[in-house]
Amino acid sequence: MRGFGFRDQALLGSLGVRPEPSALTFSTSSIVYVPNPNISGNTRPLQFNASGGAMNTGTSPNQRNFIYKDLTCNDVSVVWVPLGQSLSAAVNYSNSSAGLSNTSQKAQRFDYYFNTSTSSAAGPPVVYTWTNRFDLYFGAFYLDGPFSFCGVANAVNLVNAMSTGTAQFSGTDGIWLNRNVLSSGTYNIVFGASGKTGTLQYNAATDVEVTGNQISNGTITININP
């Protein structure tokens, strides 16, 4: 019995049935955060140490976090919906202090710990790099849309934290006070009851100008196996 191929997808399209996508990309230009452990010590959405040191002691609320707001998909028929996540931030998040009350905001929270950096450059600017030295967590979500892997019954959860990926802190250079970037490893995921599998990767960045202005952005890429 032959598999499902490109001709089959074309036939479905001609019949008015949308073929399943092999990949979806979600993006945002707005990243906020819950300032843990306190707002004076955690001043930017994506924050790595200016000294290259670790931040891996204890558990919540000491872990860092960043929250993608208003995620938009390259396929406008698909909407990101968070499930049971703690997304509130009294200072930085314009929603209920009890959590995210309006899923139309299409947000997603990530939490992370990191060990000491793996390399450094004295600069200027000073640069610290972390390679496979941090644990990354993300809350459950589902995709609302017309495909077989969409819907609340097909929620995606993280099974284990990962220590793969890269991150970097860069110190003062020109108009930048500091720059913080993170690229995750590849997560294997399952879309709930559908049994469909795929992968998830994401990146995020927060740049702080010498004026104090912050610029944050990020993307999430989901690949869906046929």
N, C-alpha and C positions, 0 to 999 in steps of 0.2 A: 504494500500500500504506500503510495507516494506521500511525501510531506506537503505541507502548506507552503506555497511559493509565491513569487512576485506576480505571476499570472493570475493566481487566485485572488491576490490583493486587488489587482486591477479590475477583475470581474466584480468583486464586492463593491468597489468604488462605482462601477458603472450601474450597479443595482441600487445605489443610494445608501449602502451600508459602509460606514467608515472603517477602514482597516486599522488594526491595532498598531500603535506607534512602537518603534524599537527603542526610542529614547525621548526623554522630556527634560527640558531645562527650565529651572525656576530662578528668578533673579530679584534682587532688591537693592535699593540705594539708601535703605534706612535700617540700621542696626542699633538696637538699644540694649540695656542690660539691667539686671538687678544688682545693685552695688554691694556685693559680698566680699570680704566680711564687713566692710563699712564704706560709706561714700568717700571718706577722706583718703582711704588707702586704695580705692578702686575707682579711678576717674575717667576711664574710657571703655567703650564696649568690648573691644578686643585688646587685652592687656597682657604683655609679657614683660618680665623684669628688666629694668634698665641696667642691672648688674649681672644678668645672665644666671641668676640663682633660681632655686626651685620654689614651687608653690604646691606642695603635695602633702601637707600635714593635715591630719584630721579628715573629717567628712563634712557634708553640708552643715552649716552655711558657708564654710570656708572656700569651697570650690568657686572658680570663676565661671562666668556664663556669658553668652551673647544670644540675642533674640533677633531673628530676621523678621521684620515687619513687612506687611503688604507684598508678600511674594506673588509674582506674576509669572505665568507659564508661557512658553513659546506657542503652546496650543491653547487658545483662549477658552476652549470648552472644558479645560481641567482646572480645578481649584484645589489648593492645599488647605486641609482642615486639621488643626491640632486636636489631640485627645488628652484630657486630664493633665495638662501641663501647668506648672506654676510659672506664669508669664508676667505677673504684675511687677511694677517698679514705681513706687510712689513719686519719684522724682522724674524718671525718664520715660515711663510708659503711660500713655494717656488712656487708661482704662480702669476698670474696677480694682480696688485694692485687694479684692478677694480672688483675683485671677482674670483670665481672659473671658469676658462675657459675650463677646461678639466675634464669632468665628469668621465673619466676613473680612476681618482684618488679616486673615491668611498669614499667621505668624508661626514660627518654629523656634524652639529653644534648644541650645546646645550647652552642655556643661563640660568643663575640662580641668584636669590637674596637669602640672608639668614638673619634671625633674630639672636638674641643672643643664645648661646648654651644652651641646656637643662640640661647638667651635666658636671662635670669636675673632674679631678683627679690631685692632686698636683704633683705627681711623685717623682723623675724622672722616666720616662719622663712625662712631663705635657701632659694631654690628655683632649681635649674638644670634646663633642659629641653633635650633632644636631639631634633631632628626630622630624620629622614632623614640621620643622621650616624653610623650604626654599621653594621658588617657582621655578619650573623648566619649561623651555620652549624648544621646539625643532622645527626646520624648516621643511617645507614640503619635502617629498621624495617619490620615487616610487621604486619598485623592478622590474628589467628587467630580465625576465625569461620565462619559458614555461608553467606557471600555470595560472589559471583563475583570480587570484588576482594580477597578474603582469601587467606591462605596464603603460605608462604615464596617461592613462585615469583612472587608479586606484591609484592615488596619495593619500598618507596618510598625514593628517594635524592634528595639535594639536588644539583642541577646547578650552580647558581651562587649565591654569597652575595648577599644583598640589602642595600641601604642605605636601605630604606624602613621607616617605623615611628616610634614615639615612645618616649621614656624620660624619667624625671624623678627627680631627687634632691631631697628636702626635708630641711632641717636640723632642729635641736631645736625642738620645739613641744609644750608640755604634757608628757604621759607619753612622748612619742616622742623618742628620741635622733636617729634619722633614718629616712626612708622611701624605698624604692627601687622603682620600677615600670617595666615594659617591656611594650609592645604591638607585636607584629610587623606588618609589612605582609602582603600576601596572596601566598602561594607557589602557583604552578601545579605540580601534581604528576601523575605517572602511576603507576598501580598495576602495575608490572612487566609480566609476560607477558600479563596480561589486556587491556592496552591501555586500560583505563578511566582516565579523567582526572578531576581534581577540584582542589580548593584546600585549603590548610592555613594556619591562622592560630593564633597562641598569645599568651598573656600570662602574666606572672609578677610576683610582688611579694615583697619582704622588708622587713618593718617591724621596727625594733629599738627596744625600750623603754629608758628611762633606766636600768632595772635590768640591762640587758644581754640580757634575754630576746628571742629572735628568733621572729618569726611569718612563715612563708612559705606561699605557695599559688600555684596557677596552673591554667590550662585550655588545652586544645588543641582546636580545632574543625576538623573535616574535612568538607568538602562533596563529595559524589560526583555527578558529572554523569550524567544518564540515558543 
